[in-house]
Amino acid sequence: MKIVAICGAGIGSSGILKVNAERVLKKLDIEADVTAVHLDSLEMARDAQVILTSAEFVEAIGKTFADVIVIENFFDTDELTTKLQASLGS
Amino acid sequence: MPLPELTGDSVEIGAVVADWRAAVRLAGLALVRSGAARPQYGDEMVRMIEEHGPYVVIAPGLALAHARPGPAVLADGLAIVTLAEPVTFGHPYNDPVRVVLGLAIKSTDTHLAAVAELANVFNDSNAIEALAQATTVAEVQAIMSGGSE
């Protein structure tokens, strides 16, 4: 399973998404590779199953086979858990 | 890398600002005072938001301002500016903002440990409100070290 967290710089916000997503996935006992990338390296997200991002980047990400999940509060692991579970069907 | 140390230079409490740009520039100035960034870094952080939108408002009341690693960054650094009156960034969910973090990162390879520390602090949903209410640098330092206890 490949998950990509996307933000404008590839540091900071996408890094926080990566760290918290890994924590949530571990609790859910789901094995996944989570990468933080910035918008200019979108090709890294091409084979991802799930893209985690904020509302601002949905348009820039455009058409993709991945499930694009918009996170509102990057520090709310409950929100991440609910949305990841819904996407992964676990 | 652990979370960059917060000093009196890198914390500003109860700042009065006209708008989000001024708030982000204050975080830039704090990074300059603490030796983490050159003066243009504040404008680079503002430009990131102008270019990509207010996505840096990553939680209710909190903005994590940053630009990419580059010549404007001298060392890894973190700054905290709390606002006397909140400002809006135009974010769909998380406005208004009362606490602005400024983050300077020398290399993307090493920053995840520091970001994990930030997650440790702010995964406690009370931390943002506690920072907004803090009146001394020592209080801010205590809140920010909460994640590593």
gemmi code that builds the backbone of each chain (N, CA, C; Angstrom):
import gemmi

chains = {
    "A": [
        ("MET", (0.841, -1.193, 0.000), (0.000, 0.000, 0.000), (0.876, 1.242, 0.000)),
        ("LYS", (0.623, 2.154, -0.898), (1.422, 3.376, -0.945), (0.527, 4.586, -0.706)),
        ("ILE", (0.921, 5.396, 0.258), (0.176, 6.597, 0.616), (1.110, 7.788, 0.468)),
        ("VAL", (0.614, 8.878, -0.118), (1.434, 10.067, -0.312), (0.759, 11.253, 0.362)),
        ("ALA", (1.537, 12.018, 1.120), (1.040, 13.259, 1.720), (1.612, 14.420, 0.924)),
        ("ILE", (0.742, 15.324, 0.469), (1.174, 16.386, -0.432), (0.926, 17.763, 0.175)),
        ("CYS", (1.953, 18.627, 0.132), (1.748, 20.038, 0.478), (2.606, 20.894, -0.447)),
        ("GLY", (2.623, 22.189, -0.208), (3.288, 23.112, -1.127), (4.795, 23.017, -1.099)),
        ("ALA", (5.369, 22.673, 0.061), (6.823, 22.691, 0.196), (7.414, 21.302, 0.361)),
        ("GLY", (6.606, 20.330, 0.729), (7.147, 19.002, 0.990), (7.806, 18.894, 2.350)),
        ("ILE", (7.730, 19.964, 3.138), (8.165, 19.894, 4.542), (7.005, 20.398, 5.388)),
        ("GLY", (7.165, 20.382, 6.679), (6.142, 20.977, 7.535), (4.846, 20.221, 7.466)),
        ("SER", (3.870, 20.784, 6.753), (2.527, 20.214, 6.836), (2.446, 18.786, 6.307)),
        ("SER", (3.085, 18.499, 5.153), (3.011, 17.121, 4.657), (3.802, 16.179, 5.554)),
        ("GLY", (4.851, 16.696, 6.195), (5.607, 15.900, 7.149), (4.758, 15.510, 8.349)),
        ("ILE", (3.971, 16.458, 8.830), (3.082, 16.169, 9.962), (2.030, 15.141, 9.553)),
        ("LEU", (1.489, 15.293, 8.341), (0.519, 14.302, 7.848), (1.154, 12.923, 7.792)),
        ("LYS", (2.388, 12.860, 7.300), (3.086, 11.560, 7.201), (3.238, 10.925, 8.583)),
        ("VAL", (3.762, 11.718, 9.524), (4.011, 11.194, 10.873), (2.716, 10.700, 11.514)),
        ("ASN", (1.664, 11.514, 11.425), (0.404, 11.115, 12.074), (-0.289, 9.972, 11.333)),
        ("ALA", (-0.186, 9.950, 10.004), (-0.776, 8.837, 9.252), (-0.087, 7.527, 9.634)),
        ("GLU", (1.239, 7.565, 9.783), (1.965, 6.346, 10.173), (1.521, 5.862, 11.539)),
        ("ARG", (1.291, 6.814, 12.455), (0.829, 6.435, 13.792), (-0.541, 5.765, 13.727)),
        ("VAL", (-1.438, 6.368, 12.933), (-2.792, 5.829, 12.828), (-2.777, 4.448, 12.168)),
        ("LEU", (-1.986, 4.311, 11.080), (-1.947, 3.033, 10.354), (-1.386, 1.923, 11.235)),
        ("LYS", (-0.416, 2.288, 12.074), (0.160, 1.291, 12.978), (-0.927, 0.793, 13.941)),
        ("LYS", (-1.709, 1.744, 14.471), (-2.796, 1.365, 15.386), (-3.824, 0.489, 14.686)),
        ("LEU", (-4.074, 0.790, 13.396), (-5.063, 0.011, 12.639), (-4.465, -1.297, 12.124)),
        ("ASP", (-3.156, -1.466, 12.368), (-2.458, -2.664, 11.920), (-2.493, -2.793, 10.391)),
        ("ILE", (-2.293, -1.649, 9.715), (-2.238, -1.638, 8.242), (-0.816, -1.291, 7.822)),
        ("GLU", (-0.237, -2.117, 6.963), (1.115, -1.833, 6.489), (1.059, -0.921, 5.288)),
        ("ALA", (1.750, 0.203, 5.377), (1.746, 1.134, 4.257), (3.027, 1.947, 4.264)),
        ("ASP", (3.407, 2.389, 3.082), (4.562, 3.242, 2.915), (4.040, 4.660, 2.714)),
        ("VAL", (4.323, 5.558, 3.662), (3.803, 6.924, 3.572), (4.947, 7.872, 3.220)),
        ("THR", (4.785, 8.630, 2.138), (5.820, 9.557, 1.685), (5.274, 10.986, 1.703)),
        ("ALA", (6.096, 11.931, 2.164), (5.733, 13.352, 2.099), (6.375, 13.969, 0.867)),
        ("VAL", (5.570, 14.573, 0.007), (6.137, 15.178, -1.204), (5.547, 16.566, -1.423)),
        ("HIS", (6.219, 17.388, -2.205), (5.618, 18.672, -2.559), (5.020, 18.632, -3.955)),
        ("LEU", (4.219, 19.652, -4.213), (3.395, 19.678, -5.432), (4.199, 19.464, -6.704)),
        ("ASP", (5.469, 19.922, -6.713), (6.263, 19.812, -7.933), (6.696, 18.377, -8.213)),
        ("SER", (6.552, 17.499, -7.212), (6.929, 16.094, -7.455), (5.706, 15.196, -7.466)),
        ("LEU", (4.643, 15.705, -8.070), (3.394, 14.951, -8.114), (3.533, 13.582, -8.772)),
        ("GLU", (4.530, 13.433, -9.674), (4.671, 12.127, -10.346), (4.961, 11.011, -9.345)),
        ("MET", (5.520, 11.414, -8.161), (5.770, 10.420, -7.120), (4.463, 9.835, -6.573)),
        ("ALA", (3.362, 10.556, -6.816), (2.073, 10.109, -6.291), (1.304, 9.270, -7.308)),
        ("ARG", (1.892, 9.037, -8.487), (1.146, 8.413, -9.581), (0.633, 7.010, -9.226)),
        ("ASP", (1.476, 6.235, -8.526), (1.060, 4.865, -8.208), (0.567, 4.730, -6.758)),
        ("ALA", (0.217, 5.852, -6.131), (-0.285, 5.785, -4.753), (-1.753, 5.373, -4.738)),
        ("GLN", (-2.136, 4.625, -3.711), (-3.552, 4.282, -3.544), (-4.320, 5.424, -2.879)),
        ("VAL", (-3.617, 6.113, -1.956), (-4.274, 7.167, -1.199), (-3.386, 8.413, -1.210)),
        ("ILE", (-4.012, 9.582, -1.418), (-3.302, 10.853, -1.307), (-3.925, 11.634, -0.156)),
        ("LEU", (-3.108, 12.027, 0.808), (-3.556, 12.860, 1.914), (-3.137, 14.290, 1.623)),
        ("THR", (-4.048, 15.246, 1.767), (-3.675, 16.622, 1.471), (-4.678, 17.577, 2.101)),
        ("SER", (-4.484, 18.895, 1.863), (-5.459, 19.871, 2.341), (-6.273, 20.377, 1.152)),
        ("ALA", (-7.402, 21.025, 1.446), (-8.370, 21.395, 0.415), (-7.736, 22.200, -0.720)),
        ("GLU", (-6.711, 23.014, -0.397), (-6.111, 23.913, -1.385), (-5.486, 23.175, -2.567)),
        ("PHE", (-5.087, 21.905, -2.353), (-4.289, 21.232, -3.385), (-5.074, 20.247, -4.240)),
        ("VAL", (-6.370, 20.079, -3.938), (-7.158, 19.075, -4.657), (-7.175, 19.376, -6.157)),
        ("GLU", (-7.353, 20.650, -6.496), (-7.432, 21.024, -7.907), (-6.093, 20.773, -8.610)),
        ("ALA", (-5.002, 21.149, -7.938), (-3.672, 20.974, -8.532), (-3.335, 19.497, -8.722)),
        ("ILE", (-3.812, 18.659, -7.819), (-3.554, 17.219, -7.932), (-4.288, 16.655, -9.145)),
        ("GLY", (-5.470, 17.165, -9.390), (-6.190, 16.813, -10.611), (-6.675, 15.380, -10.640)),
        ("LYS", (-6.784, 14.852, -11.866), (-7.311, 13.501, -12.044), (-6.298, 12.464, -11.580)),
        ("THR", (-6.741, 11.534, -10.800), (-5.845, 10.495, -10.313), (-6.662, 9.258, -9.980)),
        ("PHE", (-6.000, 8.100, -10.043), (-6.672, 6.867, -9.637), (-6.707, 6.741, -8.118)),
        ("ALA", (-5.862, 7.543, -7.449), (-5.791, 7.442, -5.986), (-7.032, 8.058, -5.341)),
        ("ASP", (-7.309, 7.597, -4.144), (-8.378, 8.185, -3.351), (-7.800, 9.433, -2.679)),
        ("VAL", (-8.322, 10.604, -3.022), (-7.792, 11.842, -2.457), (-8.569, 12.181, -1.183)),
        ("ILE", (-7.865, 12.204, -0.065), (-8.492, 12.490, 1.227), (-8.067, 13.881, 1.694)),
        ("VAL", (-9.055, 14.751, 1.942), (-8.773, 16.093, 2.437), (-8.818, 16.085, 3.967)),
        ("ILE", (-7.713, 16.502, 4.576), (-7.631, 16.541, 6.031), (-7.821, 17.992, 6.497)),
        ("GLU", (-8.713, 18.194, 7.458), (-8.980, 19.545, 7.959), (-8.030, 19.917, 9.092)),
        ("ASN", (-7.927, 19.035, 10.097), (-7.055, 19.288, 11.239), (-5.946, 18.238, 11.235)),
        ("PHE", (-4.723, 18.690, 10.893), (-3.608, 17.762, 10.689), (-3.173, 17.076, 11.977)),
        ("PHE", (-3.598, 17.619, 13.126), (-3.183, 17.038, 14.403), (-4.275, 16.180, 15.015)),
        ("ASP", (-5.397, 16.052, 14.334), (-6.521, 15.295, 14.879), (-6.434, 13.852, 14.378)),
        ("THR", (-5.843, 12.984, 15.185), (-5.647, 11.602, 14.726), (-6.980, 10.859, 14.618)),
        ("ASP", (-8.011, 11.349, 15.325), (-9.340, 10.732, 15.169), (-9.884, 10.972, 13.761)),
        ("GLU", (-9.708, 12.215, 13.270), (-10.155, 12.528, 11.909), (-9.398, 11.660, 10.902)),
        ("LEU", (-8.075, 11.563, 11.081), (-7.260, 10.742, 10.180), (-7.708, 9.277, 10.222)),
        ("THR", (-7.971, 8.787, 11.421), (-8.391, 7.393, 11.573), (-9.697, 7.140, 10.825)),
        ("THR", (-10.685, 7.999, 11.061), (-11.993, 7.830, 10.426), (-11.875, 7.857, 8.905)),
        ("LYS", (-11.118, 8.832, 8.389), (-11.043, 8.995, 6.936), (-10.210, 7.892, 6.283)),
        ("LEU", (-9.139, 7.473, 6.956), (-8.336, 6.376, 6.404), (-9.116, 5.065, 6.428)),
        ("GLN", (-9.849, 4.840, 7.512), (-10.651, 3.612, 7.609), (-11.710, 3.572, 6.510)),
        ("ALA", (-12.375, 4.727, 6.281), (-13.406, 4.789, 5.252), (-12.799, 4.494, 3.885)),
        ("SER", (-11.587, 5.035, 3.637), (-10.951, 4.873, 2.337), (-10.442, 3.449, 2.139)),
        ("LEU", (-9.875, 2.868, 3.189), (-9.251, 1.568, 3.058), (-10.225, 0.431, 3.336)),
        ("GLY", (-11.429, 0.792, 3.777), (-12.464, -0.207, 3.999), (-12.120, -1.210, 5.076)),
        ("SER", (-11.355, -0.744, 6.105), (-10.993, -1.685, 7.174), (-11.812, -1.425, 8.430)),
    ],
    "B": [
        ("MET", (16.841, 14.887, 13.894), (17.021, 16.189, 14.545), (15.856, 16.443, 15.483)),
        ("PRO", (16.147, 16.886, 16.730), (15.042, 17.221, 17.643), (14.434, 18.558, 17.260)),
        ("LEU", (13.390, 18.943, 17.932), (12.773, 20.244, 17.690), (13.811, 21.331, 17.999)),
        ("PRO", (13.993, 22.305, 17.064), (14.952, 23.375, 17.353), (14.573, 24.074, 18.665)),
        ("GLU", (15.590, 24.434, 19.442), (15.344, 25.025, 20.757), (14.663, 26.386, 20.635)),
        ("LEU", (13.713, 26.635, 21.526), (13.050, 27.934, 21.576), (13.761, 28.809, 22.600)),
        ("THR", (14.098, 30.035, 22.195), (14.725, 30.971, 23.127), (13.855, 32.220, 23.216)),
        ("GLY", (14.264, 33.154, 24.069), (13.558, 34.428, 24.148), (13.514, 35.122, 22.800)),
        ("ASP", (14.548, 34.896, 21.977), (14.597, 35.522, 20.655), (13.560, 34.954, 19.703)),
        ("SER", (13.239, 33.677, 19.863), (12.381, 33.026, 18.873), (10.915, 32.944, 19.301)),
        ("VAL", (10.586, 33.580, 20.427), (9.192, 33.581, 20.891), (8.720, 35.023, 21.008)),
        ("GLU", (7.555, 35.313, 20.462), (6.953, 36.637, 20.632), (5.515, 36.438, 21.107)),
        ("ILE", (5.177, 37.081, 22.207), (3.885, 36.826, 22.847), (2.973, 38.043, 22.719)),
        ("GLY", (1.735, 37.797, 22.345), (0.728, 38.854, 22.325), (0.993, 39.928, 21.295)),
        ("ALA", (1.520, 39.544, 20.139), (1.822, 40.519, 19.098), (0.537, 41.125, 18.524)),
        ("VAL", (0.625, 42.410, 18.192), (-0.501, 43.094, 17.557), (-0.170, 43.249, 16.078)),
        ("VAL", (-0.981, 42.646, 15.206), (-0.703, 42.697, 13.768), (-1.955, 43.082, 13.005)),
        ("ALA", (-1.745, 43.660, 11.821), (-2.863, 44.119, 11.004), (-3.491, 42.955, 10.227)),
        ("ASP", (-2.686, 42.004, 9.802), (-3.223, 40.932, 8.959), (-2.286, 39.725, 9.002)),
        ("TRP", (-2.634, 38.668, 8.241), (-1.844, 37.433, 8.296), (-0.420, 37.630, 7.777)),
        ("ARG", (-0.274, 38.507, 6.787), (1.072, 38.725, 6.256), (1.996, 39.277, 7.339)),
        ("ALA", (1.486, 40.233, 8.098), (2.293, 40.823, 9.173), (2.626, 39.763, 10.221)),
        ("ALA", (1.685, 38.872, 10.508), (1.921, 37.819, 11.497), (3.022, 36.876, 11.021)),
        ("VAL", (2.962, 36.500, 9.746), (3.972, 35.583, 9.196), (5.334, 36.270, 9.151)),
        ("ARG", (5.361, 37.576, 8.807), (6.641, 38.290, 8.769), (7.261, 38.393, 10.164)),
        ("LEU", (6.407, 38.529, 11.206), (6.941, 38.542, 12.576), (7.607, 37.208, 12.901)),
        ("ALA", (7.001, 36.119, 12.459), (7.621, 34.804, 12.672), (8.958, 34.746, 11.933)),
        ("GLY", (9.017, 35.362, 10.751), (10.270, 35.439, 9.994), (11.329, 36.240, 10.742)),
        ("LEU", (10.909, 37.379, 11.330), (11.858, 38.205, 12.089), (12.397, 37.445, 13.297)),
        ("ALA", (11.517, 36.664, 13.950), (11.955, 35.880, 15.112), (13.002, 34.850, 14.682)),
        ("LEU", (12.820, 34.258, 13.492), (13.813, 33.296, 12.980), (15.134, 33.995, 12.655)),
        ("VAL", (15.051, 35.260, 12.206), (16.267, 36.033, 11.943), (16.985, 36.339, 13.260)),
        ("ARG", (16.217, 36.774, 14.271), (16.810, 37.085, 15.589), (17.526, 35.878, 16.184)),
        ("SER", (16.939, 34.702, 15.976), (17.529, 33.516, 16.603), (18.624, 32.891, 15.732)),
        ("GLY", (18.920, 33.532, 14.587), (20.038, 33.076, 13.775), (19.707, 31.941, 12.816)),
        ("ALA", (18.407, 31.640, 12.640), (18.035, 30.517, 11.793), (17.839, 30.920, 10.327)),
        ("ALA", (17.546, 32.204, 10.097), (17.201, 32.600, 8.725), (17.713, 33.986, 8.401)),
        ("ARG", (17.825, 34.253, 7.108), (18.137, 35.588, 6.623), (16.822, 36.367, 6.476)),
        ("PRO", (16.936, 37.717, 6.432), (15.718, 38.550, 6.433), (14.704, 38.206, 5.344)),
        ("GLN", (15.145, 37.705, 4.197), (14.174, 37.459, 3.119), (13.284, 36.246, 3.390)),
        ("TYR", (13.620, 35.459, 4.424), (12.851, 34.230, 4.662), (11.382, 34.536, 4.990)),
        ("GLY", (11.150, 35.634, 5.724), (9.767, 36.008, 6.050), (8.934, 36.206, 4.788)),
        ("ASP", (9.522, 36.924, 3.818), (8.804, 37.136, 2.556), (8.609, 35.826, 1.794)),
        ("GLU", (9.582, 34.920, 1.900), (9.423, 33.620, 1.227), (8.257, 32.834, 1.828)),
        ("MET", (8.094, 32.928, 3.148), (6.965, 32.240, 3.787), (5.638, 32.854, 3.335)),
        ("VAL", (5.607, 34.189, 3.231), (4.392, 34.869, 2.756), (4.083, 34.421, 1.324)),
        ("ARG", (5.140, 34.329, 0.499), (4.950, 33.968, -0.908), (4.393, 32.542, -1.057)),
        ("MET", (4.826, 31.627, -0.187), (4.298, 30.261, -0.235), (2.778, 30.270, -0.086)),
        ("ILE", (2.296, 31.129, 0.811), (0.853, 31.174, 1.077), (0.134, 31.890, -0.066)),
        ("GLU", (0.760, 32.952, -0.589), (0.146, 33.642, -1.726), (0.036, 32.704, -2.925)),
        ("GLU", (1.062, 31.851, -3.085), (1.114, 30.959, -4.239), (0.170, 29.765, -4.085)),
        ("HIS", (0.148, 29.172, -2.893), (-0.564, 27.897, -2.706), (-1.822, 28.006, -1.866)),
        ("GLY", (-2.120, 29.186, -1.337), (-3.288, 29.308, -0.479), (-2.944, 29.062, 0.977)),
        ("PRO", (-3.966, 29.199, 1.836), (-3.712, 29.194, 3.285), (-3.606, 27.796, 3.878)),
        ("TYR", (-3.017, 26.855, 3.125), (-2.946, 25.476, 3.613), (-2.099, 25.339, 4.872)),
        ("VAL", (-1.257, 26.353, 5.150), (-0.404, 26.276, 6.344), (-1.214, 26.368, 7.638)),
        ("VAL", (-2.500, 26.741, 7.517), (-3.354, 26.753, 8.709), (-3.831, 25.308, 8.910)),
        ("ILE", (-2.998, 24.529, 9.593), (-3.178, 23.081, 9.576), (-4.050, 22.569, 10.705)),
        ("ALA", (-4.436, 23.446, 11.620), (-5.330, 23.046, 12.703), (-6.086, 24.292, 13.153)),
        ("PRO", (-7.220, 24.131, 13.834), (-7.979, 25.322, 14.251), (-7.116, 26.275, 15.075)),
        ("GLY", (-6.940, 27.502, 14.564), (-6.212, 28.528, 15.305), (-4.711, 28.510, 15.136)),
        ("LEU", (-4.178, 27.560, 14.337), (-2.716, 27.419, 14.232), (-2.237, 27.450, 12.783)),
        ("ALA", (-1.246, 28.332, 12.522), (-0.596, 28.337, 11.207), (0.840, 27.851, 11.366)),
        ("LEU", (1.258, 26.952, 10.492), (2.656, 26.496, 10.459), (3.288, 27.088, 9.208)),
        ("ALA", (3.819, 28.316, 9.378), (4.406, 29.002, 8.228), (5.797, 28.447, 7.949)),
        ("HIS", (6.102, 28.269, 6.666), (7.427, 27.789, 6.297), (7.611, 28.014, 4.807)),
        ("ALA", (8.889, 28.040, 4.399), (9.189, 28.021, 2.970), (10.080, 26.817, 2.740)),
        ("ARG", (10.559, 26.674, 1.527), (11.411, 25.516, 1.264), (12.834, 25.769, 1.765)),
        ("PRO", (13.590, 24.699, 1.982), (15.007, 24.892, 2.303), (15.672, 25.674, 1.172)),
        ("GLY", (16.637, 26.515, 1.509), (17.302, 27.300, 0.474), (18.284, 28.262, 1.110)),
        ("PRO", (18.832, 29.192, 0.300), (19.865, 30.099, 0.806), (19.384, 30.978, 1.955)),
        ("ALA", (18.066, 31.181, 2.097), (17.568, 32.049, 3.173), (17.589, 31.354, 4.530)),
        ("VAL", (17.810, 30.040, 4.528), (17.853, 29.294, 5.791), (19.309, 29.098, 6.212)),
        ("LEU", (19.626, 29.548, 7.436), (20.988, 29.414, 7.951), (21.132, 28.188, 8.843)),
        ("ALA", (20.053, 27.828, 9.535), (20.068, 26.679, 10.449), (18.628, 26.245, 10.674)),
        ("ASP", (18.439, 25.010, 11.129), (17.091, 24.590, 11.496), (16.594, 25.509, 12.606)),
        ("GLY", (15.357, 25.953, 12.490), (14.854, 26.862, 13.519), (13.344, 26.843, 13.614)),
        ("LEU", (12.875, 27.171, 14.808), (11.437, 27.255, 15.058), (11.163, 28.555, 15.800)),
        ("ALA", (10.112, 29.261, 15.388), (9.706, 30.484, 16.079), (8.220, 30.397, 16.395)),
        ("ILE", (7.806, 31.050, 17.468), (6.392, 31.064, 17.832), (5.955, 32.498, 18.070)),
        ("VAL", (4.893, 32.899, 17.383), (4.299, 34.215, 17.592), (2.852, 34.001, 18.012)),
        ("THR", (2.495, 34.518, 19.185), (1.077, 34.469, 19.569), (0.492, 35.859, 19.359)),
        ("LEU", (-0.777, 35.898, 18.992), (-1.397, 37.155, 18.573), (-2.386, 37.651, 19.631)),
        ("ALA", (-2.335, 38.973, 19.883), (-3.281, 39.577, 20.822), (-4.698, 39.456, 20.276)),
        ("GLU", (-4.849, 39.704, 18.983), (-6.137, 39.537, 18.309), (-5.934, 38.574, 17.145)),
        ("PRO", (-6.812, 37.578, 17.021), (-6.633, 36.621, 15.928), (-6.759, 37.273, 14.547)),
        ("VAL", (-6.115, 36.651, 13.548), (-6.247, 37.123, 12.162), (-6.779, 35.976, 11.293)),
        ("THR", (-7.393, 36.316, 10.175), (-7.890, 35.276, 9.261), (-6.914, 35.120, 8.102)),
        ("PHE", (-6.727, 33.863, 7.695), (-5.882, 33.536, 6.543), (-6.736, 33.204, 5.312)),
        ("GLY", (-8.055, 33.094, 5.514), (-8.919, 32.660, 4.419), (-9.017, 31.150, 4.316)),
        ("HIS", (-8.759, 30.449, 5.424), (-8.827, 28.988, 5.411), (-10.271, 28.511, 5.569)),
        ("PRO", (-10.666, 27.462, 4.840), (-12.074, 27.021, 4.899), (-12.527, 26.482, 6.261)),
        ("TYR", (-11.607, 25.950, 7.079), (-12.049, 25.340, 8.344), (-11.403, 25.935, 9.586)),
        ("ASN", (-10.148, 26.362, 9.471), (-9.348, 26.548, 10.685), (-9.109, 27.991, 11.105)),
        ("ASP", (-9.715, 28.980, 10.414), (-9.622, 30.375, 10.856), (-10.458, 30.565, 12.113)),
        ("PRO", (-10.250, 31.622, 12.911), (-9.116, 32.547, 12.840), (-7.892, 31.978, 13.550)),
        ("VAL", (-6.735, 32.554, 13.222), (-5.462, 32.041, 13.727), (-4.965, 32.892, 14.899)),
        ("ARG", (-4.574, 32.211, 15.967), (-4.057, 32.915, 17.156), (-2.598, 32.597, 17.411)),
        ("VAL", (-2.106, 31.499, 16.826), (-0.712, 31.099, 17.047), (-0.065, 30.835, 15.685)),
        ("VAL", (1.062, 31.519, 15.427), (1.797, 31.297, 14.182), (3.159, 30.689, 14.515)),
        ("LEU", (3.409, 29.506, 13.967), (4.732, 28.908, 14.077), (5.498, 29.251, 12.808)),
        ("GLY", (6.772, 29.563, 12.944), (7.641, 29.737, 11.777), (8.670, 28.626, 11.803)),
        ("LEU", (8.780, 27.912, 10.686), (9.702, 26.773, 10.647), (10.721, 27.002, 9.537)),
        ("ALA", (11.993, 26.882, 9.893), (13.062, 26.937, 8.894), (13.789, 25.596, 8.921)),
        ("ILE", (13.938, 25.015, 7.755), (14.536, 23.679, 7.662), (15.706, 23.727, 6.682)),
        ("LYS", (16.857, 23.249, 7.143), (18.063, 23.299, 6.315), (18.021, 22.224, 5.222)),
        ("SER", (17.543, 21.046, 5.567), (17.512, 19.955, 4.593), (16.270, 19.096, 4.810)),
        ("THR", (15.586, 18.759, 3.716), (14.356, 17.972, 3.875), (14.652, 16.574, 4.410)),
        ("ASP", (15.911, 16.107, 4.270), (16.215, 14.741, 4.700), (16.101, 14.561, 6.201)),
        ("THR", (16.390, 15.631, 6.942), (16.498, 15.477, 8.386), (15.315, 16.067, 9.151)),
        ("HIS", (14.322, 16.583, 8.435), (13.335, 17.383, 9.162), (12.234, 16.555, 9.814)),
        ("LEU", (12.100, 15.286, 9.421), (10.923, 14.544, 9.896), (10.933, 14.297, 11.396)),
        ("ALA", (12.117, 14.166, 11.987), (12.168, 13.958, 13.436), (11.628, 15.190, 14.165)),
        ("ALA", (11.998, 16.377, 13.658), (11.507, 17.611, 14.280), (9.997, 17.733, 14.104)),
        ("VAL", (9.525, 17.386, 12.916), (8.092, 17.463, 12.651), (7.332, 16.456, 13.523)),
        ("ALA", (7.949, 15.304, 13.768), (7.315, 14.317, 14.648), (7.173, 14.874, 16.059)),
        ("GLU", (8.194, 15.651, 16.493), (8.096, 16.300, 17.805), (6.938, 17.297, 17.835)),
        ("LEU", (6.780, 18.051, 16.744), (5.655, 18.993, 16.668), (4.337, 18.240, 16.783)),
        ("ALA", (4.257, 17.098, 16.118), (3.038, 16.297, 16.193), (2.803, 15.837, 17.632)),
        ("ASN", (3.882, 15.460, 18.323), (3.734, 15.044, 19.717), (3.115, 16.152, 20.562)),
        ("VAL", (3.561, 17.391, 20.324), (3.049, 18.513, 21.108), (1.589, 18.792, 20.762)),
        ("PHE", (1.302, 18.874, 19.448), (-0.011, 19.387, 19.037), (-1.067, 18.298, 18.856)),
        ("ASN", (-0.680, 17.037, 18.914), (-1.727, 16.000, 18.949), (-2.541, 16.111, 20.240)),
        ("ASP", (-1.985, 16.819, 21.228), (-2.776, 17.213, 22.400), (-3.615, 18.428, 21.985)),
        ("SER", (-4.928, 18.237, 21.900), (-5.775, 19.287, 21.321), (-5.836, 20.540, 22.195)),
        ("ASN", (-5.309, 20.489, 23.417), (-5.317, 21.683, 24.271), (-4.108, 22.593, 24.027)),
        ("ALA", (-3.129, 22.105, 23.290), (-1.857, 22.830, 23.207), (-2.005, 24.193, 22.534)),
        ("ILE", (-2.837, 24.295, 21.497), (-2.960, 25.569, 20.770), (-3.578, 26.631, 21.676)),
        ("GLU", (-4.652, 26.255, 22.374), (-5.294, 27.194, 23.292), (-4.321, 27.605, 24.401)),
        ("ALA", (-3.557, 26.629, 24.927), (-2.596, 26.934, 25.994), (-1.543, 27.920, 25.507)),
        ("LEU", (-1.062, 27.753, 24.265), (-0.077, 28.690, 23.707), (-0.689, 30.078, 23.537)),
        ("ALA", (-1.930, 30.113, 23.049), (-2.588, 31.402, 22.819), (-2.747, 32.159, 24.139)),
        ("GLN", (-2.915, 31.423, 25.239), (-3.119, 32.046, 26.548), (-1.815, 32.344, 27.274)),
        ("ALA", (-0.703, 31.777, 26.824), (0.561, 31.909, 27.558), (0.988, 33.370, 27.640)),
        ("THR", (1.559, 33.750, 28.775), (1.984, 35.144, 28.941), (3.496, 35.284, 29.105)),
        ("THR", (4.215, 34.170, 29.226), (5.676, 34.246, 29.358), (6.351, 33.246, 28.413)),
        ("VAL", (7.612, 33.543, 28.101), (8.395, 32.637, 27.252), (8.517, 31.270, 27.928)),
        ("ALA", (8.688, 31.277, 29.245), (8.844, 30.011, 29.965), (7.600, 29.129, 29.807)),
        ("GLU", (6.423, 29.752, 29.853), (5.183, 28.980, 29.654), (5.161, 28.350, 28.265)),
        ("VAL", (5.540, 29.145, 27.260), (5.564, 28.633, 25.885), (6.544, 27.467, 25.776)),
        ("GLN", (7.725, 27.631, 26.372), (8.729, 26.554, 26.323), (8.200, 25.296, 26.993)),
        ("ALA", (7.485, 25.468, 28.113), (6.963, 24.302, 28.837), (5.927, 23.570, 27.989)),
        ("ILE", (5.055, 24.329, 27.324), (4.033, 23.700, 26.469), (4.701, 22.950, 25.314)),
        ("MET", (5.714, 23.590, 24.724), (6.368, 22.990, 23.557), (7.239, 21.794, 23.915)),
        ("SER", (7.635, 21.677, 25.179), (8.428, 20.515, 25.568), (7.515, 19.390, 26.056)),
        ("GLY", (6.209, 19.666, 26.082), (5.264, 18.673, 26.579), (5.313, 17.360, 25.834)),
        ("GLY", (5.631, 17.434, 24.531), (5.605, 16.224, 23.725), (6.733, 15.261, 24.023)),
        ("SER", (7.825, 15.757, 24.602), (8.985, 14.879, 24.783), (9.077, 14.353, 26.208)),
        ("GLU", (8.090, 14.693, 27.045), (8.130, 14.213, 28.427), (7.714, 12.766, 28.509)),
    ],
}
model = gemmi.Model(1)
for chain_id, residues in chains.items():
    chain = gemmi.Chain(chain_id)
    for i, (resn, *xyz) in enumerate(residues, 1):
        res = gemmi.Residue()
        res.name, res.seqid = resn, gemmi.SeqId(i, " ")
        for name, pos in zip(("N", "CA", "C"), xyz):
            atom = gemmi.Atom()
            atom.name, atom.element = name, gemmi.Element(name[0])
            atom.pos, atom.b_iso = gemmi.Position(*pos), 0.0
            res.add_atom(atom)
        chain.add_residue(res)
    model.add_chain(chain)
structure = gemmi.Structure()
structure.add_model(model)
structure.setup_entities()
